[in-house]
Amino acid sequence: MKDRQELIKQLIKDIDAQTTGAIRFIAGRTSRRSFIGRIGVFMAGMGALPVLPMLRASAQSAPAPLAPVNGVADIEEMGDVTSCDYWRYCAFSGSLCSCCGGTLTQCPPGSDTATVAWVGSCHNPTDGRNYLISYNDCCGKSSCGSCGCHRSEGDRPVYLTSKSNSVLWCFGANSHAYHCTLSLVLGPAEA
């Protein structure tokens, strides 16, 4: 038992000696202001850590195409998909992929679908139902710049970034270069 206590005391002495040596080494090569500045930068960086983007996708390289939900594959639609007034764009922000060489549901060639998205609930005037719409950014090419739309029907102050259409959603893709945005129907929005 006595040997164990002596071993612990020696271990504490060694740790103390190594810590003292490291502190003296740092103190001999930096000024106090420099040290305090670096600590401040480190602490500010740690405070920003929770707002960094997170990869929420599985190990797959691209998201699988969405399957029809509750018979949504045959939605009755009409209107101009290149107009900001189209019913699917009620919570849309960005350039329409239908104007940039893609479609409502497919990215233009040379761009990839981001693995994260924001959603909105839009009313289809043709069948009188509300649908849950997923807005996925297409990334990997420079911005299309055509058919820019910003609609925020029912928008609330941003408390969670996952509920905002004003965030660059390409952080879940291979490239952070934004090109355009898709509008995918996930299913009927049940109240």
C-alpha positions as CSV (number, residue, x, y, z in Angstrom):
1,M,0.0,0.0,0.0
2,K,2.9,2.3,0.9
3,D,4.5,1.6,-2.5
4,R,1.4,2.6,-4.3
5,Q,1.2,6.0,-2.4
6,E,4.8,6.7,-3.2
7,L,4.2,5.8,-6.9
8,I,1.3,8.3,-7.0
9,K,3.4,11.0,-5.3
10,Q,6.2,10.4,-7.8
11,L,3.7,10.5,-10.7
12,I,2.3,13.8,-9.5
13,K,5.8,15.2,-9.1
14,D,6.7,14.2,-12.7
15,I,3.5,15.7,-14.1
16,D,4.2,18.9,-12.1
17,A,7.8,19.0,-13.5
18,Q,6.6,18.5,-17.1
19,T,3.9,21.1,-16.8
20,T,6.3,23.6,-15.3
21,G,8.8,23.0,-18.0
22,A,6.2,23.4,-20.7
23,I,5.0,26.7,-19.2
24,R,8.5,28.0,-18.9
25,F,9.3,27.0,-22.5
26,I,6.1,28.9,-23.8
27,A,6.8,31.9,-21.5
28,G,10.3,32.2,-22.9
29,R,9.1,32.4,-26.5
30,T,5.9,34.4,-26.3
31,S,4.8,37.7,-24.8
32,R,1.9,37.9,-22.3
33,R,-0.3,39.8,-24.8
34,S,0.4,37.2,-27.5
35,F,-0.5,34.4,-25.2
36,I,-3.7,36.1,-23.9
37,G,-4.6,36.9,-27.6
38,R,-4.2,33.3,-28.6
39,I,-6.3,32.1,-25.6
40,G,-9.0,34.6,-26.6
41,V,-9.0,33.4,-30.2
42,F,-9.2,29.8,-29.0
43,M,-12.2,30.6,-26.7
44,A,-14.0,32.5,-29.4
45,G,-13.5,29.6,-31.8
46,M,-14.9,27.2,-29.3
47,G,-17.9,29.4,-28.9
48,A,-18.5,29.2,-32.7
49,L,-18.2,25.4,-32.8
50,P,-22.0,24.8,-32.4
51,V,-22.8,26.8,-35.5
52,L,-20.6,24.9,-37.8
53,P,-22.4,22.8,-40.4
54,M,-22.8,19.1,-39.7
55,L,-22.9,16.3,-42.2
56,R,-26.3,14.6,-41.5
57,A,-26.2,12.1,-44.4
58,S,-25.2,8.5,-44.3
59,A,-22.1,7.2,-46.0
60,Q,-23.8,7.3,-49.4
61,S,-22.3,9.7,-52.0
62,A,-25.5,11.2,-53.1
63,P,-29.1,11.0,-51.7
64,A,-31.3,8.4,-53.3
65,P,-34.2,9.8,-55.4
66,L,-37.3,10.3,-53.2
67,A,-39.9,7.6,-53.6
68,P,-43.6,8.6,-53.9
69,V,-45.1,9.2,-50.5
70,N,-48.8,8.4,-50.0
71,G,-49.4,8.3,-53.8
72,V,-47.8,11.7,-54.5
73,A,-46.2,10.5,-57.7
74,D,-49.2,11.6,-59.8
75,I,-49.8,15.1,-58.4
76,E,-52.0,17.1,-60.7
77,E,-49.9,20.2,-61.5
78,M,-50.2,23.1,-63.8
79,G,-48.4,26.4,-64.3
80,D,-45.1,27.8,-65.4
81,V,-42.2,26.0,-63.5
82,T,-39.9,28.9,-64.4
83,S,-42.1,31.5,-62.6
84,C,-41.5,32.5,-59.0
85,D,-45.3,32.3,-58.5
86,Y,-45.4,28.5,-59.1
87,W,-47.1,26.8,-56.2
88,R,-44.1,24.7,-55.1
89,Y,-41.9,27.8,-54.5
90,C,-43.8,29.1,-51.5
91,A,-40.7,28.8,-49.2
92,F,-38.1,29.0,-52.0
93,S,-35.0,31.1,-52.0
94,G,-32.4,30.9,-54.8
95,S,-32.3,30.2,-58.5
96,L,-34.8,27.9,-60.1
97,C,-33.1,24.7,-61.5
98,S,-35.8,24.6,-64.1
99,C,-34.2,27.8,-65.6
100,C,-30.6,26.6,-65.2
101,G,-30.6,23.4,-67.3
102,G,-32.3,21.1,-64.8
103,T,-35.9,20.4,-63.8
104,L,-38.0,20.7,-60.7
105,T,-36.5,17.5,-59.4
106,Q,-33.1,17.0,-61.1
107,C,-30.0,19.1,-60.9
108,P,-28.4,20.3,-64.1
109,P,-25.5,18.3,-65.5
110,G,-22.2,19.0,-63.6
111,S,-23.9,19.8,-60.3
112,D,-24.8,17.5,-57.4
113,T,-27.6,17.5,-54.9
114,A,-26.7,18.6,-51.4
115,T,-27.4,16.0,-48.7
116,V,-29.3,18.4,-46.5
117,A,-32.3,20.6,-47.2
118,W,-35.0,22.9,-45.8
119,V,-38.7,22.2,-46.1
120,G,-41.9,24.2,-46.5
121,S,-45.6,23.4,-46.7
122,C,-47.2,24.7,-50.0
123,H,-50.8,24.8,-51.2
124,N,-51.4,23.2,-54.6
125,P,-54.3,25.2,-56.1
126,T,-55.0,22.5,-58.7
127,D,-56.1,19.8,-56.2
128,G,-56.6,22.1,-53.2
129,R,-54.2,20.2,-50.9
130,N,-51.1,21.2,-49.0
131,Y,-47.8,19.3,-49.6
132,L,-44.5,19.1,-47.8
133,I,-41.8,20.4,-50.2
134,S,-38.1,19.7,-49.8
135,Y,-35.8,22.4,-51.2
136,N,-32.4,20.9,-52.1
137,D,-29.5,23.0,-53.4
138,C,-27.6,21.8,-56.4
139,C,-23.9,22.4,-55.8
140,G,-20.6,22.1,-57.6
141,K,-21.0,24.8,-60.3
142,S,-20.9,28.5,-60.1
143,S,-24.2,30.3,-59.5
144,C,-26.7,30.1,-62.3
145,G,-28.0,33.6,-61.6
146,S,-31.2,33.1,-63.7
147,C,-34.7,33.1,-62.3
148,G,-33.8,34.2,-58.8
149,C,-36.7,33.9,-56.4
150,H,-37.2,34.6,-52.8
151,R,-40.6,33.7,-51.2
152,S,-41.0,33.2,-47.5
153,E,-44.7,32.6,-47.0
154,G,-45.3,31.9,-43.3
155,D,-41.6,32.6,-42.5
156,R,-40.7,33.1,-38.8
157,P,-37.6,34.5,-37.2
158,V,-34.7,32.1,-37.5
159,Y,-34.0,30.2,-34.3
160,L,-32.8,27.0,-35.9
161,T,-30.8,27.0,-39.1
162,S,-32.6,23.8,-40.3
163,K,-35.8,25.9,-40.6
164,S,-34.3,28.7,-42.7
165,N,-34.2,29.1,-46.5
166,S,-31.5,31.9,-46.1
167,V,-28.7,29.4,-45.3
168,L,-26.3,28.0,-47.9
169,W,-27.2,24.4,-47.8
170,C,-24.2,23.2,-49.9
171,F,-22.2,22.3,-46.8
172,G,-23.4,18.7,-47.1
173,A,-22.1,18.4,-50.7
174,N,-18.7,17.7,-52.2
175,S,-18.4,21.4,-53.3
176,H,-19.7,24.5,-51.5
177,A,-20.4,26.3,-54.8
178,Y,-24.1,27.0,-55.1
179,H,-25.8,26.6,-58.5
180,C,-29.6,26.4,-58.1
181,T,-32.4,24.8,-56.0
182,L,-34.8,21.9,-56.5
183,S,-38.4,21.6,-55.3
184,L,-39.2,18.0,-54.4
185,V,-42.7,17.0,-53.2
186,L,-42.2,14.7,-50.1
187,G,-45.9,14.1,-49.5
188,P,-49.2,15.6,-48.3
189,A,-48.9,17.9,-45.3
190,E,-51.3,16.5,-42.8
191,A,-52.6,18.9,-40.1
